């Protein structure tokens, strides 16, 4: 398939390229290797798909964990979303599945289930966004898995809390934006709007990453595994409520919901483009109005008093936008840097890679994928002084590591051939 072509999920599955790179799986009691990631030596089974789960497990992999991605024989649906050079390896899939090894299992077969049970017995954590009822039917409930590995950290990434009336409902990003109140806060109660990004999945993935690390820390201190649930609906509703409950954060309410100050913060148009600028404190507002020759606005708009300033926030931002329209973006950059007012010119998506700061810190890297060619991806953003995050392996082809993982789990070469011929696993 040619570069940049859109994948077609009905076309033939290409044969995954062989991976001959050595794997590292030190024992649980092994000391961390010098310069290794903070989670080096931990093995995490990844039964997640699409974005919510995979983004979280990729981060755990970036931080050093050995992530075994367990896919069905058709593969993660995210493999087929977006543009790709080869079937099953979309750019979006590769953006959240590096630092993982892939094994393809048919969990409807007893032999496939037996493989997963053996992997669970040697793992530190299992992370899944399969609906809990479906996992239970397959025989992999928390109770069943903890019987195999009593200190297992078993993490469920769900749409809705499993003790609530919506427990069995399926959930996707926009569904959660709608249900959590986020879409109403983005638009209004009368005209809700989605964020044009899979924001709910990504925010909840960060919560999922934190939950896995916290549970592993608890295990290291107590020796105890546990069941952890990270529900999207509750996570995003709580996230959104920080400022958006507004006056209803009090009982009884002392005002409406929402945070008007955020609503008033709109892009400011310059003579030749756009800029975001945010005088925040009284001192910054005073500095701004004095620098642009309008000191009278300080008293007129009650800048010095935080309560008056909040009451006049719509007028403040309207005045600021009127002033901004009188100069070019470059002129504003020079002035705002000089008077130390928070600001940033707007960056087009096509220009993000070339932005001066991001180039300066080397966020975007050119990497060579053994089957997909040259890719541009961001490095791990979090910096650790003594346990660096790193990219050790690119996103895997479907079933690329099936044979190696089975050998590590104790299967003989003959066992593996039998599993492959029976269709219980694939490579």
N, C-alpha and C positions, 0 to 999 in steps of 0.2 A: 504494500500500500504506500502511496507516495506521501512525502512529507506534508503535514498539515491537513491531510484528508480526514473527513469525519468517519468515525468507525461505524460499522454496521453489525449489530449484535447477531444477525442471522448468518454471517459469513463464517468460513472455516476457522477453527481455533489453530493458530500457529503452534508449532512444537516449541516448548520452552527451551531456551538455551541452557546448556549444562553450566553448573556453578562449581568451580573447583577451588574456591577460596576456603581456607581453613576456618573452622568455627572455634570459638573459645567458650568453654563452659566450666569454669573452675568450680570446685566443691563449695558448698554453702559456708564452710568454715575457713575457706582460703582467704588470706589477707588480700586487700585490694592491690592490684598491680600498680606500680608507679605510673602516674599520668593517666590512669584509667578513669572512666566516668564514675560518678557517685553511686550508680546502681550496678556497677560491674559485679558479676558473679550471681546475679538474680536472673531467674528464667520466668518469663511471663507468657502464658498461653493467651493468644488474641483471637477470640471468637467474635470479633466485631466486623462490621462492614459499613460502607459508604463513608461518612465523615465524622460523626460524633465520637464513635469509639476509636477508629483508626488514627485520628489526629492526636488523641490522648496517648495511645500506645506508641506512636512514633516518637513523641516527646520522651517517653520512658526509655525507648531505644536510644535516642540521642544522648540520654544521660547514662548510658552504659549497659542497660539491661539487655539480655538475650530475648528477643521477641519472636515467638513462633506463631506465625499467622496461619490459622486453621480455616481453610476455605472448603466449600463444597466443590463438586467436580466441575461446576459451571463457573466458579470463581465469584469474587466480590463484584456486585453490580457496579460499583464505582469504577471498576476497570473499563467499563464500556460507556462512560459518561464523558462527553467532551471530545476534543481532538486527539488523534493518535497517529503514530507512524505505523504501528503494528497492532493488530487486534488484541484487546485485553490489556493494553498498556497506555491508557490515556494520560495526558499530562496531569490531570487532576488526581488520578489515582497515585501517580508517582510522587505527587507533592505531599502525601500523607502516609506513605508506606515504605519509606527508606528505613534502614537499620532493622529489617525484619527478614525472617526466613519463611518461606511458604511451603505448607504441606496441604495437599488436596485429599480430603476424606469424604467418603459416603457414610454419613452417620445414620442412614436408614438400614445399613447392613450391620449385622452383629460384629463382623470382623473390623469394620470401621470404628464402631463403638469401642471395641477392645483396644484399638490403637489409642484412642483418646484417653481411655481409662489409664493406660500405661503412662502416657505423657503427663496426666494429672498427678500421678503418684510421685513424679520427680520434679514437679514445678513448684514455684514459690507463690504464684498468683495466677488466677484465671479471670480474664476480663471479657464480658459478653454483652452485646446489645441484642441478642436473640430474646424474644419475649419469654419471661420466666415460665409461663405455662407450657410453651413449646419445648424448652429445655427439660422441664420435668417429664414430659411425655417421652423424650428421648432417653431418659434415665440419668440426666446430669443436673439434678437439682442440687442445691447447697448441701442438703443432708446426704445425698448419695456421694457427692464429690468429697465432702469432709470425712466421710468414712474411708475413702481411699487415701487421703492426706489430711490428718487432723489439724495441722497448722496451716492449711491452705487459706490464702486470702482470696475470697470469691466475690467479685465485684460485678454488679448488675447495672448496666446503663439502660435506664428505662425511659419511656415517654412520660409516664405518670406514676406517682407513688403507688406501690402495690397494696397499700391499706386503704385506698380511696375508691370512690365509685367509678372512676374512669380507668381503673387498673388495666383492663384488658384492651383498651383502645390502642390502635396503631398511632404513631406520631412521626411527623416530619418537621423540618425547620419552620416552614410557614404556618403549619398547624399550631405550633407552640408559640410563634410570634402572635398569632391571633388569640389563642386561649389565655395567654399570660397577661394580656393587657398591653404588651409591647407595641403592637400595631396601632392601637388607639393612641398611645403616647407619641408614636412617630407621626401620625396624622392628627386625627381627633376622634372623639366618640362618634361623630356623624360621618366622618370620612377617614377611616383607618387606612394605614399604608404600611407595606412591608419595607424593611431595610433590604435593598437590592444586593444582599450578600447572605450567605448561609450563616448568619450571625448567631442564631440560637445553638446550632450544632457546635460552633467553635467556642462560644462562651462555656457551654456545658462540658466540652472536652477539657477545658482548663480545670474545671471543678473535678472532673473525673481523674485527671492526672494527680491532682492534689490528694484526692481520696485514696488512690492506690498507694501513694507514697506514705500517707499518714497511717494506713493500715499495716503496711510493711514495717514502719517504725514501731508501731505497737507490738507487732509480732517479735521484733528483735529484742524488745524489752521484756516481754512476758512469755514468749514462746507460743502464744495463742493465735490461731487464725480466726477469721470472722467473716460474716456476711456483710457486705457493704452495698448500699443502693444509692445511685445518683440519678434522680428523676429530672427530666428536662423541664417539665412544667413548673415544679416547685423552684428549681434552680433559677430559671429565667424570671419568674414572678418575684422572687426575693431580690434578685439583681436589679430589676426595674424599680422596685418599691423604694430603694434607698432615697431617691429624690422625688419620685413621681407620686408617692402617697400624699405629698403636700400637706394641706390642712387636715386631711383625714387620718394623719398619723396620730392625732389626738382623739380621745374619746370623752365627750362627743366631739365631732369634727369642729374645727375652728375656721375652716375655709375649704375651698375646692381642692380637688386633686390636681396634680401636675406641677411643673416647675417652670414658671413663666420666663425666668431668666434664660434658660436654655432655649426656649422657643424664640426668644428675641435675638439670639446669637446666630446671625445669618452671614453668609459670605458677603464681603464688602467689595463693590465694584470700583476699580480704579479707572484712570483715563484709558488704560490699555490692557486691562486684565482683571484679576481678582486677587484678594488677599484676605487672610484671616488674621484679625488682630483682637487682642483681649486685654485692655486695661482692666485690672481686677481689683486692686486695692484703692482706697481713697488717694493715696500718694500717687499711684500710677495714673488715675484719672486727672488729678491736678496737673501732673507733669505733661500729660497729653494735651490738655486744653491750653496750657500756657505755651507749649511748643508750637501750637498751630495758631496762636494769636487770638484765642477766644477765652481768656481767663474769666469773663463774666459768667460762663456756663457753670463754673464751680458752685457759685451760690444759687444761681437760677435753678439748677437741677439737684440741689441738696447733696452734692458729691461727698462732703465731709462726714455726713451722718449715715451710717450703714442702713438704718431703717428707711430714711428718706431716699437714699440711693436705690434701694431695692424697689421702693414704690414707684420711682421714676425710671425704672430700667428700660422700659420701651422707648421713652423719650431720649435717654442717654444713647442707646444704640442707634436710634434714628438720626440723632445729631452726628454721631461718629460716622455713619455711612454717608451722610451729606458731605462731610469734610473730606472723607477718603476719595470721593469722586472727583476731587479737584487736582489730584496729582497722579503721576504714573506709579506703577508697582515698584520700579527701581528707586524712585524718589522716596517712597514710603519705607522701603527696606533700609535705606541709608539713615533716615531719621529715626525709625523705631529701634534700630540697633544702637544708635547714639544715645537715646533716652531710655533704653532698656525696657521696652514695652513688649510683652509676649506677642509674637506674630509668626506667620509663615505664609509665603506665597503658595498658591494652589499648584499642585503637581498633577499633571495628567497621568492616567494609568500607563500610557505608553512611555512616559518619561521617568517613572519611579526608579527604574534600574540605574538611570543616569543622575539621579539627584545627588547633589554634592556631598551631603552628609552620609547617605547610604553607601556611596562609593568610597568615602573616606574610611568607614568602618568595615568595608568589605562584606556587606550583608549578602549580596548576590554573588554566587560562585558559578563558574562554568565547570560542569562535571561530565565525564564520559561514562555512559551506560553501556554495558557490554552488548546489549541487543538493540537499544533505542537510540544510540548515537549521542550527540552532544546535547546537553540539557542545561538550562539555567534554573537554579533553585536557591532559595535563601539558606544560609547556614543556620545552625541553632542560634537563636538570638540571645539566650541566657548565657552569661559568662561565669565560669567557676575558676578560681585561681589555682586550686590544687586537684580538682577532679573534672577536667574539661569535658564538655559535651563535644561530640564529634560525629561525623558521617563515616561509618565504617563499611557500609554496603549499600548499594542502590536498591530501589524497590524491586522485588523479585517478580519473575514470571510466575504464572500459576503453576503450583506444584514443583517449582524449581528445586526445592530442597527436600522433597519427600524422601528420597532414598537416604540422604545423609542423616536426617532426623530419625528415621526408623533404625538405622544402624546404631546411632547414639542411644536409642531406647532399648537396645538389646536384641533386635530382630536379626536373624541370620540372612544371608543373601538369598537362600532358598525361600525363607519366609516372605521376604520382600517380593520376590518374583511371583509367589502365589497370591499375595495381596493385590499386586498389579493385574495379574491375569483374571482374578475374580472381580475386578472393578471396585474393590473396597477402598483403594487409594489410586491416585494418578500422579504422573510426573510429566 
